[in-house]
Amino acid sequence: MSTGRPHSGKTGWFFRLRHFFFIFAYLWLLLSVYTLHNTLVLTDWSLVAHFGAATLKALVFAKFILIGEHLKLGSRAEHLPLIWPILIKSALFSLVLIGFNLAEEALLHWLRPHEAAGGDGMDLGSLPAVLSLTVMIFIALIPFFGIRELGRVIGEDGMFDLFFRKRPEGANTPGTDAD
C-alpha cells in the first residue's frame, strides 16, 4: 500500500515496520485459526506448542512476502483490471509460501529424520496434501491482496479513510445513488 512517497530515514523504517506488521498480523491470524482448528479436531495436537510454531511461521512467511514484493513478483499484472493482479499475486505468492513450507519440511526431515517421521508436518510424498495446502494458501491470500491492490489504486490515505473515518451523514454508498 504505497502512496508513491519516498521513504527515507525514520519515516522509511516506520513505514517498512508497519508494512511488515500488517503482513505478519494477517498471516498470524490465519495460522492461529488453523492451529486452533487442528487442536479442536485432532486429539493429539497441543495448542501451546503449535501456537508458537504458527507465530514463528507467520514471521518467516511475512519476510518471504516482503522479499517477493521487493522482487516485484506479479507487478506485470498491475495494469490489468483489479481482479487479475489480486488473483495472480495470490497464486504466485502461494507458490512461494508452499515452496518455503516444502523446503522447511525437507530440511527438518534431513536434520531430524526420527522426529520428522512421526511429526505432524505435511507428507512430502503426498501430492493431494501439497495441492490442498496450496489451494488453502491461495484462497487465504485473495482478501490480503485484494486489500493491498485496492490500497495501491486508491492510495493509503484513501484506504485509511474508507476503513477508519466516519462517513458523512447521507453519504452515498455504491448502488444507492439516484440516476
C-alpha positions in Angstrom: 0.0 0.0 0.0 2.4 2.6 -1.2 1.4 6.2 -1.7 4.3 6.8 -4.0 6.1 9.0 -1.4 9.8 8.3 -0.9 10.7 6.6 2.3 13.9 7.6 3.9 15.3 7.9 7.4 12.9 7.3 10.4 9.8 7.6 8.2 11.1 4.8 5.9 11.8 2.5 8.7 8.4 3.2 10.3 6.7 2.6 7.0 8.6 -0.7 6.5 7.9 -1.9 10.0 4.2 -1.1 9.8 4.1 -2.8 6.4 5.8 -5.9 7.9 3.5 -5.9 10.9 0.4 -5.8 8.7 1.6 -8.8 6.7 2.6 -10.7 9.9 -0.7 -9.9 11.6 -2.7 -11.3 8.7 -0.6 -14.4 8.4 -0.5 -14.9 12.2 -4.3 -14.7 12.3 -4.7 -17.3 9.6 -2.1 -19.7 11.0 -3.5 -19.3 14.6 -7.1 -20.1 13.4 -5.7 -23.2 11.6 -3.8 -24.2 14.8 -7.0 -23.7 16.8 -9.0 -25.8 14.3 -6.4 -28.6 14.5 -6.3 -28.5 18.2 -10.1 -28.9 18.4 -10.3 -31.6 15.7 -7.2 -33.6 16.3 -6.9 -35.0 19.8 -3.1 -35.3 19.8 -2.4 -31.6 19.0 -1.1 -29.3 21.7 -2.4 -25.8 21.3 0.5 -24.0 23.1 3.3 -25.8 21.2 1.7 -25.3 17.8 0.6 -21.8 18.5 4.3 -20.9 19.0 5.2 -22.6 15.7 2.4 -20.7 14.0 3.8 -17.4 15.3 7.3 -18.2 14.0 6.0 -19.4 10.7 4.0 -16.2 10.3 7.1 -14.2 10.9 9.0 -16.1 8.3 6.2 -16.1 5.8 5.8 -12.3 6.2 9.5 -12.0 5.4 9.1 -14.1 2.3 6.2 -12.0 1.2 8.3 -8.8 1.7 11.1 -10.4 -0.4 8.6 -11.3 -3.1 7.2 -7.7 -3.1 10.8 -6.3 -3.3 11.4 -8.6 -6.3 8.1 -7.1 -7.8 6.5 -10.6 -8.0 3.3 -10.2 -10.0 3.8 -6.5 -10.8 3.4 -7.0 -14.5 -0.3 -7.5 -14.0 -0.9 -4.2 -12.2 -2.2 -2.5 -15.3 -5.0 -5.1 -15.7 -8.4 -4.9 -14.1 -8.1 -5.2 -10.3 -9.2 -8.8 -10.1 -6.3 -10.1 -12.2 -3.4 -8.7 -10.1 -5.2 -10.0 -7.0 -5.5 -13.5 -8.4 -2.1 -13.5 -10.0 -0.3 -12.3 -6.9 -2.3 -14.7 -4.7 -1.3 -17.6 -7.0 2.4 -16.6 -7.2 2.8 -15.9 -3.5 1.0 -19.1 -2.6 3.6 -21.0 -4.7 6.4 -19.1 -2.9 4.9 -19.9 0.5 4.2 -23.6 -0.3 7.7 -23.8 -1.7 9.1 -22.5 1.5 7.0 -24.9 3.5 8.2 -27.9 1.5 11.8 -26.7 1.8 11.3 -26.4 5.6 9.7 -29.9 5.9 12.6 -31.4 3.8 15.2 -29.7 5.9 13.6 -30.9 9.1 13.4 -34.4 7.7 17.0 -34.3 6.7 18.2 -32.8 10.1 16.0 -34.9 12.4 14.6 -37.9 10.4 13.4 -39.7 13.6 11.3 -36.7 14.7 10.1 -35.8 11.3 8.7 -39.3 10.6 6.3 -39.1 13.5 5.6 -35.4 13.3 2.5 -33.5 12.3 4.1 -31.9 9.2 3.0 -32.3 5.7 3.7 -35.6 3.9 6.2 -34.6 1.2 5.2 -37.6 -0.9 1.5 -36.8 -0.9 0.5 -34.7 -3.9 -3.1 -34.3 -2.7 -1.8 -32.8 0.6 0.5 -30.4 -1.2 -2.2 -29.3 -3.6 -4.7 -29.0 -0.8 -2.4 -26.7 1.2 -1.6 -24.7 -1.9 -5.3 -24.1 -2.6 -5.9 -23.1 1.0 -3.0 -20.6 0.9 -4.2 -19.2 -2.4 -7.7 -18.7 -1.1 -6.4 -17.1 2.1 -4.2 -14.7 0.2 -7.1 -13.4 -2.0 -8.5 -11.0 0.6 -5.0 -10.0 1.6 -4.0 -9.0 -1.9 -7.5 -7.6 -2.5 -7.0 -5.0 0.2 -3.4 -4.4 -0.8 -4.3 -3.8 -4.5 -7.2 -1.6 -3.6 -4.9 0.4 -1.5 -2.4 0.7 -4.3 -5.1 2.0 -6.6 -6.9 4.5 -4.3 -3.9 5.3 -2.1 -3.0 4.5 1.5 -4.8 7.6 2.8 -8.0 6.7 0.9 -7.9 3.2 2.4 -7.5 4.6 5.8 -10.4 6.9 5.3 -12.6 4.1 4.0 -11.9 1.8 6.9 -11.5 4.2 9.9 -13.1 7.5 9.3 -16.8 8.1 9.8 -18.7 8.8 6.6 -20.8 11.9 6.5 -24.5 11.6 7.2 -26.4 10.9 4.0 -23.2 10.0 2.0 -24.0 7.9 -1.0 -23.0 4.3 -0.9 -22.5 2.2 -4.0 -25.7 1.3 -5.7 -27.9 3.8 -3.7 -27.4 7.0 -5.7 -30.3 8.1 -7.8 -29.6 8.1 -11.6 
